[in-house]
Each structure stands twice: as structure tokens, then as C-alpha cells.
Amino acid sequence: MSNAQPQGIGGSQSSDRLLVLWTSGDREVALKMAFMYTLNAKTRGWWGTVQLLVWGPSAILLAQDTELQDYVQRMKEAGVQLMACKACSDSYGVSDSIAALGVEVVYAGEPLTTFLKDGWHVVSV
């Protein structure tokens, strides 16, 4: 894990955690913002810990789109932590497909609340 930070930007270990809350069912939002930033945030050391949380319509998009699935594998290999909301993925009938990608499928309301209360930085797209 890299602790590299751009010059002039400081921060403590407790503030070095990023949660990307991906809720959009829009493929371009996934590719051009959520995934691009999440992967770069981890591989370039912008954040020490990076978590992607798949929530809502993004679950069905991920289950159906092979390019997004490949991107998720790259994130996983880079060390991004992956989680999906079970209630959401169950409602679309895609929990098994998402879990097969190596994404942890859990009821995510409580984990999201913990991220927020524990001071994680959150980007929602």
C-alpha cells in the first residue's frame, strides 16, 4: 500500500480512506467517473484505502456489462475493496452474478453508516 500524496496535500491515516458509492445505472458515469477515479485513487496512491460500494441500479449494470466486469477485476487486483448491497442486487436478481466477480455482497445499510460515522471520505456517483 502506497502512502504517496501529492505535494502540498496532507492528511492523517484516519482520513486516508475513500468510499466510492456507485449508484448510477449510467454506463458512462461508471466508466468515466466512478471506475476511472476509483482505480486511479488506489494505483496512484491518492488514498491508502479505497472501497467501491455498488448500490441500486449500478448492480444490474455491473451484472450485465462485461467491460465493467473486467474493470472491476482490475480494481480488485489493484487492492480496491469491493462491496455490493445485497438488498439491491437481490431486487434485480443479480446477487450471484456479482458475488461471482469477487464482490462481497452484503446488506449495506449498516456498513455505509459505519463508513460515514468513522470519517471515511465519500464520493457518490
HELIX and SHEET records of a PDB file:
HELIX    1   1 GLN A   13  SER A   15  5                                   3    
HELIX    2   2 ARG A   27  VAL A   29  1                                   3    
HELIX    3   3 ALA A   30  PHE A   35  3                                   6    
HELIX    4   4 MET A   36  THR A   43  1                                   8    
HELIX    5   5 SER A   58  GLN A   64  1                                   7    
HELIX    6   6 THR A   66  ALA A   78  1                                  13    
HELIX    7   7 LYS A   86  TYR A   92  1                                   7    
HELIX    8   8 SER A   95  ALA A   99  1                                   5    
HELIX    9   9 GLY A  109  LYS A  117  1                                   9    
SHEET    1   A 5 GLU A 104  VAL A 106  0                                        
SHEET    2   A 5 GLN A  81  CYS A  85  1                                        
SHEET    3   A 5 THR A  49  VAL A  54  1                                        
SHEET    4   A 5 ARG A  17  TRP A  22  1                                        
SHEET    5   A 5 HIS A 121  SER A 124  1                                        
END                                                                             
